[in-house]
């Protein structure tokens, strides 16, 4: 009869393997869950970045169109700013492409890796299950045919093969899951190192370009453009007419000043209408004097 240790060893091995299998499945499931979520969120992040680039391209176009309607200094400053903003979008395009290649794709590849690890776990579980069945079959054979050494020997051989297969599969699974954990940690470090490097490169370039853009806007001379705007309110032909009117007014003023009457002379202070009225009155007085002289002569005769 087999010893108590030999009876309980397969049971203990079975319990240990079950615990190992559960831990391995939990580890793989954890990676599958969280890498999947990271993949979805990073994909959304990249899409949002690409949309931001597209919106910025539209903004660049509108700034350029608006600049064409403005005064020279403002136009020049806005055009230069639009060029710098467009350069940033070129860097953003490179950012999107690098994130997709060096961050998103490695994460997506873990979908296939997880599937392969699950296949390895299934193979190990199947081998362990065959071993358990052969062990149960051997016990039944021993109970039913305790004296039939041939049948018992065959059952023991089948159990030995199943045990060797289960042991080999267990070792392979342990090596596989060990490599999986090591690769996972290296990959996650590399993925987020790439993410940080890509973001830093983009923002460093953007800061340099934004500095230039800031200077272009600061260099806009609003006073000079304001003078241009004011000049546009008075076109050249208007200024010419205004100059003629002013010249004529000055000439009339000079002429009137040259014939200014002397102080104290009432006659010189009279207006042309008053002078005409006084002239008519003088002529009437002369006629009356002549009529008076003629009557005096008639009386003498």
C-alpha positions in Angstrom: 0.0 0.0 0.0 1.4 3.4 -0.9 2.6 5.7 1.9 0.6 8.6 3.1 3.1 11.1 1.7 2.8 9.6 -1.8 -1.0 9.9 -1.6 -1.0 13.5 -0.6 1.9 14.7 -2.8 -0.2 14.7 -6.1 -3.0 16.4 -4.3 -0.7 19.1 -2.9 0.9 19.5 -6.4 -2.6 19.9 -7.8 -3.5 22.6 -5.3 -0.2 24.5 -5.9 -0.7 24.4 -9.7 -4.3 25.6 -9.4 -3.1 28.6 -7.3 -0.3 29.3 -9.8 -2.7 29.1 -12.7 -5.1 31.5 -11.0 -2.3 34.0 -10.3 -1.1 33.8 -13.9 -4.6 34.3 -15.2 -5.1 37.3 -12.9 -1.8 38.8 -14.1 -2.7 38.4 -17.7 -6.2 39.6 -17.2 -4.9 42.7 -15.4 -2.6 43.5 -18.3 -5.4 42.9 -20.8 -7.8 45.2 -18.9 -5.5 48.1 -18.1 -3.4 48.0 -21.3 -6.7 48.0 -23.2 -7.9 51.1 -21.3 -4.6 52.9 -21.8 -4.7 52.1 -25.5 -8.2 53.6 -25.8 -7.3 56.7 -23.9 -4.1 57.3 -25.7 -5.8 56.8 -29.1 -8.4 59.4 -28.0 -5.5 61.7 -26.9 -3.9 61.4 -30.3 -7.2 62.0 -32.1 -7.8 65.1 -30.0 -4.3 66.3 -30.8 -4.9 65.8 -34.5 -8.2 67.7 -34.3 -6.4 70.5 -32.4 -3.9 70.7 -35.3 -6.8 70.9 -37.8 -8.5 73.7 -35.9 -5.2 75.5 -35.7 -4.8 75.2 -39.4 -8.2 76.9 -39.9 -7.2 79.6 -37.4 -4.0 80.2 -39.4 -6.1 80.6 -42.6 -8.5 83.0 -41.0 -5.7 85.2 -39.5 -4.1 85.4 -42.9 -7.3 86.4 -44.6 -8.0 89.0 -41.9 -4.4 90.4 -42.2 -5.0 91.2 -45.8 -7.7 93.7 -44.8 -5.6 95.6 -42.3 -3.1 98.4 -42.2 0.5 97.7 -43.2 2.1 97.1 -39.8 -0.7 95.1 -38.4 -0.9 93.1 -41.6 2.8 92.3 -41.5 2.7 91.3 -37.9 -0.4 89.0 -38.3 1.1 87.4 -41.4 4.3 86.6 -39.5 2.3 85.3 -36.6 0.3 83.1 -38.9 3.5 81.6 -40.4 4.8 80.8 -36.9 1.5 79.2 -35.9 1.5 77.1 -39.0 5.0 75.9 -38.2 3.8 74.7 -34.8 1.1 72.6 -36.5 3.9 71.0 -38.6 5.5 70.0 -35.3 2.1 68.8 -34.0 1.8 66.6 -37.1 5.1 65.0 -36.3 4.0 64.6 -32.6 0.9 62.7 -33.7 2.8 60.4 -36.0 5.4 59.6 -33.4 2.8 58.9 -30.7 1.0 56.5 -33.0 4.2 54.7 -33.9 6.1 54.6 -30.6 3.3 54.7 -28.0 0.0 53.5 -29.4 1.2 50.6 -31.6 3.3 48.9 -28.8 0.3 49.0 -26.5 -2.0 47.6 -29.2 0.5 44.7 -29.8 -0.3 43.5 -26.3 -3.7 42.4 -27.5 -1.9 39.7 -29.5 0.6 39.0 -26.7 -2.2 38.5 -24.1 -4.0 36.1 -26.5 -0.9 34.0 -26.8 -0.4 33.9 -23.0 -4.0 32.7 -22.6 -3.3 29.9 -25.1 -0.2 28.9 -23.0 -2.3 28.9 -19.8 -5.0 26.8 -21.5 -2.3 24.3 -22.7 -1.0 24.0 -19.1 -4.4 23.6 -17.6 -5.2 20.9 -20.2 -2.0 19.0 -19.3 -2.7 19.3 -15.6 -6.2 18.1 -16.2 -4.9 15.0 -18.1 -2.6 14.2 -15.2 -5.5 14.5 -12.7 -7.6 12.2 -14.9 -4.8 9.6 -15.2 -4.3 9.8 -11.4 -8.0 9.2 -10.8 -8.0 6.4 -13.4 -5.1 4.7 -11.7 -6.8 4.8 -8.3 -9.9 3.3 -9.8 -7.9 0.5 -11.5 -6.2 -0.3 -8.2 -9.5 -0.5 -6.5 -11.2 -2.6 -9.1 -8.3 -4.9 -10.1 -5.9 -4.8 -7.2 -4.3 -8.1 -8.4 -4.0 -7.3 -12.1 -0.5 -5.9 -12.4 -0.7 -5.6 -16.1 -3.6 -3.2 -16.1 -2.2 -1.3 -13.1 1.2 -1.1 -14.8 -0.4 0.4 -17.9 -2.3 2.9 -15.8 0.9 3.9 -14.0 2.7 4.4 -17.3 -0.1 6.6 -18.6 0.0 8.6 -15.4 3.8 8.9 -15.6 3.6 10.3 -19.2 0.8 12.7 -18.1 2.8 13.8 -15.1 5.9 14.4 -17.2 3.9 16.4 -19.7 2.2 18.4 -17.0 5.6 19.1 -15.4 7.1 20.2 -18.7 4.1 22.4 -19.4 4.3 23.9 -16.0 8.0 24.8 -16.4 7.3 26.3 -19.8 4.4 28.3 -18.4 6.5 29.6 -15.6 9.2 30.7 -18.0 6.6 32.2 -20.3 4.9 34.2 -17.6 8.2 35.3 -16.2 9.3 36.6 -19.6 5.8 38.2 -20.0 6.2 40.1 -16.7 9.7 41.2 -17.6 8.7 42.3 -21.1 5.7 44.1 -19.7 7.7 46.2 -17.3 10.3 47.0 -19.9 7.7 47.9 -22.5 5.6 50.1 -20.2 8.8 52.0 -19.2 9.8 52.4 -22.8 6.3 53.4 -24.0 5.9 56.2 -21.4 9.5 57.2 -21.8 8.8 57.7 -25.5 5.6 59.5 -24.7 7.4 62.0 -22.4 10.2 62.5 -24.9 7.8 63.1 -27.8 5.8 65.6 -25.7 9.0 67.4 -24.5 10.3 67.7 -28.0 7.1 69.2 -29.3 6.7 71.7 -26.4 10.4 72.7 -26.7 10.0 73.4 -30.4 6.7 75.1 -29.8 8.1 77.4 -27.1 10.8 78.5 -29.5 8.3 79.3 -32.3 5.9 80.9 -29.9 8.7 83.2 -28.7 9.2 84.4 -32.3 5.4 84.7 -32.8 5.2 86.8 -29.6 7.9 89.2 -30.9 6.1 89.6 -34.2 3.0 90.7 -32.4 4.9 93.0 -30.1 6.7 94.7 -33.0 3.4 95.9 -34.5 3.6 99.8 -34.6 0.0 100.8 -33.8 0.8 104.6 -33.9 2.1 104.4 -37.5 -0.9 102.3 -38.5 -3.2 104.8 -36.8 -1.7 107.6 -39.0 -2.3 105.4 -42.0 -5.9 104.9 -41.0 -6.4 108.6 -40.4 -5.0 109.4 -43.8 -7.4 107.0 -45.4 -10.3 109.1 -44.0 -9.0 112.1 -46.0 -8.1 111.0 -49.6 -5.7 113.1 -51.7 -8.4 114.8 -53.8 -10.2 115.9 -50.6 -7.0 117.4 -49.3 -6.4 119.2 -52.6 -9.8 120.8 -52.5 -9.4 121.7 -48.9 -6.1 123.4 -49.7 -7.7 125.5 -52.5 -10.5 126.6 -50.2 -8.0 127.6 -47.5 -5.8 129.5 -50.0 -8.8 131.4 -51.4 -10.0 132.3 -47.9 -6.5 133.6 -47.1 -6.4 135.7 -50.3 -9.7 137.3 -49.6 -8.7 138.1 -46.1 -5.5 139.8 -47.3 -7.4 141.9 -49.9 -9.9 143.1 -47.3 -7.1 144.0 -45.0 -5.3 146.2 -47.5 -8.4 148.6 -47.9 -9.1 148.9 -44.3 -10.5 152.5 -43.5 -8.7 154.9 -41.3 -10.0 155.3 -37.8 -12.3 158.3 -37.2 -13.5 158.5 -40.8 -17.2 157.9 -40.8 -17.4 157.9 -44.6 -14.7 155.3 -44.9 -16.4 153.1 -42.4 -19.6 152.9 -44.5 -20.5 149.8 -46.4 -20.8 149.8 -50.2 -24.6 149.9 -49.9 -24.5 152.9 -47.6 -22.1 154.7 -49.9 -24.5 154.1 -52.8 -27.4 155.4 -50.8 -25.5 158.6 -49.8 -24.5 159.2 -53.4 -28.2 159.2 -54.5 -29.1 161.5 -51.7 -26.3 164.0 -52.8 -27.6 164.0 -56.4 -31.2 164.8 -55.2 -29.9 167.7 -53.1 -28.0 169.1 -56.1 -31.2 169.0 -58.3 -33.2 170.8 -55.6 -30.5 173.5 -55.4 -30.6 174.0 -59.1 -34.4 174.3 -59.1 -34.2 176.9 -56.3 -31.8 179.0 -58.3 -34.1 179.0 -61.4 -37.1 180.2 -59.3 -35.0 183.0 -57.9 -34.0 184.2 -61.4 -37.7 184.2 -62.5 -38.7 186.4 -59.6 -36.0 189.0 -60.5 -37.3 189.2 -64.0 
